[in-house]
């Protein structure tokens, strides 16, 4: 059995059941291209009438977009009536395919799932071959919304009585994801509000600082945060009701009183009785040699299992877990180092002094410990633990031991303190939810003040006035570059190259032309600056190889589109998108006409130079 | 009963019965195929043989009256559960409740041309949008564009400017061509990152980012005259508000949208359109109207196509059994299990 149906068989099966036209969603661009190759020798040829119809329809599109005249897929499209449509193609090709599909000339389109969100062309049938989708390097299961978006392409209004979503298995398909997606309710959507530097500048340009909180409160993000806060408030109300029986007793805040008392009382029992014979260094260590502590011995390391006193021994003793699960007893003096590392520990009263689970886990963790561990700094002082001592000494002054409500307090304390902790946690989260956007805004303001885009009174400085016009990703880096006069000299190809390396966010590897020395040194500067800005803004991928491509295109006006495509292994559609994104960035720089005429000039020069060939023909 | 007899008896039973028998006995029994299920049941029987046998007898007893009424579905008594006979091919599940392929394929074809009559939800949305903000959440392909076009037409008849935004430049271009055909080329303009045509037209198409920038410029005093006459802002594909990178732009646009302009949010089916509507109500001057429905205009059916070219319905029912993802068609289920069995590398346990 083949791992998935052969594209030719698929189309044959669909045609046989009159399920065409269909959109076949495949996992990758490569799968789409391979599917097309499979038709090279297929004998599923269309009747001549339809072939002609496709031909004339294609001619009409080609008139408008001459760049696809010699597209290698045209013969198959015309002969078989199937086409591939994915982000690696030029937009003009995609428009042509969409047009053919809309007119009903094609039987099937092989597409990636990006199509489902991108354009609007329906078919009678969609064929689903996958249950996951590549999202930034990883494959994740399709959400219900995505499955329905894909399936939603099936069934054309006015052209079909019914639409069909056909699942055909391929390796790694999970049918459950698809059936759940088809039958389920789409997921709720959540706000993805982020506060960017240009947003802060533009807000402060138009509104005084004190109004901003009100504006942020109008966001969907805050609306959803408020919803969550309200939920917590309901819980808080419920908690208040639960806490009522534990109201004030003899003292108003008996929970705190009891907590301190209880703490002190317990502390007195476990306090280590220091013996004269132990040096202050050793005795200072004792409280830290608690079960679960990682210690260094003269040979190797170990984890403390218990600390005890033995009659025959001068010093306190330790039971220590050594590597390979050996358990040894030794005096505390043999501990060479106390590390700043403890492991979770569940004590038991008998050997090996911890639960079996803990024991297994500890022996495992002991093997896994890193080579270097930070040493716990232990201060040796003659009068340590001043606070507990004070409390313990004043135990006699506590009202609790003689308090009439002491038994009640002792009984209720566990529940009451848990409720109070919960209450405090909720109160804190509510505060955080209500104020988080504002805090994030303030953080941004502080950074902008630090870099001199905002005055201390949160007014825009001269720099801020123009910087607010750069409303793209990596805006802080770009404005800092402009301030550092990195682009002076104004070679449009360098400017375009740098902006391309910022605009590009894809990580598909490939082969690219060499970059010029000028661009290379400039990129070095940009990288250094980006690194220094990394605490304030995520650094871009800064791909030099990609920048070189745009640089070539701008620097060499005789370079044809075909020539450009030959320079690299990047797909045509990706090159187009790269140039289009660069144009967008350049047009933002071009907007700085009044403050940076030179820079804006070279930006507009670069724009004119980029817009030629395929880029000119497309809208 | 000896183990062999039991094995033989089990092999004769349909897989559905074995699944029922295995319930509570075998972990994740629904994932196992028949042969594996029998193996697991036999393993289990070492612990409680009597219980298994009596349950089996009860189940067979329950089954008998039904199969008697259908003489065609008598089980072939197989002498030994050899490899061939224990394959799932011999399983006969109750097919009577599941739809047949021919019924599933029925109705395929092109409907006769009908005069266009707007759906009730479309009329409702249109009458609402003249008074207040509207959020529309309907499945893909239900005719959101019709509402957008009609709402734009009405606003333009009132001498109001209309802005239509879409998340992608490609979509903007498609809409520009489409709307130019509908309203005439002089009535429609487009503004994208690198294309500006007919910028003074009453209906402007742009990407959402451009509109956000316009609104920022307007707020900071560089007044754009068109914002005064702005009557309607249509945000297409507004489920993009949940986009991790660009969602914030939709929020900014909605927050800064002038209050005299009505907002029309078009969105695919999402889980919480009411939240969006409540949010708009809380920040805008008028109460937002939510128009939602989940019924598709063209009904959808789901099918399963096996790599060998065999087509079957995916679900037992003709349409999509909403809320019941497990109502798989027995044939599709059998074929898929077979597919999984054969494609999984041998020795690897199915999840």
Interface residues (C-beta under 8 A of the other chain):
Chain A: X1 X2 X3 X4 X5 X9 X10 X12 X13 X17 X18 X19 X91 X94 X98 X117 X118 X119 X120 X122 X124 X127 X145 X148 X149 X151 X152 X153 X154 X155 X156 X157 X158 X159 X160 X161 X162 X163 X164 X165 X166 X167 X168 X169 X171 X175 X176 X179 X180 X182 X183 X184 X185 X186 X187 X188 X189 X190 X191 X192 X193 X194 X196 X199 X202 X205 X206 X207 X215 X218 X219 X220 X221 X223 X224 X227 X468 X471 X580 X583 X584 X587 X607 X611 X619
Chain B: X105 X107 X108 X109 X110 X111 X113 X114 X139 X140 X141 X143 X168 X169 X170 X171 X173 X174 X176 X190 X193 X194 X195 X209 X212 X213 X216 X219 X220 X221 X237 X239 X241 X242 X243 X244 X245 X247 X248 X251 X252 X254 X255 X268 X269 X270 X271 X272 X275 X276 X278 X279 X282 X283 X296 X297 X298 X299 X300 X301 X302 X303 X304 X305 X306 X307 X308 X309 X311 X314 X315 X320 X321 X322 X323 X324 X325 X326 X328 X336 X339 X340 X342 X343
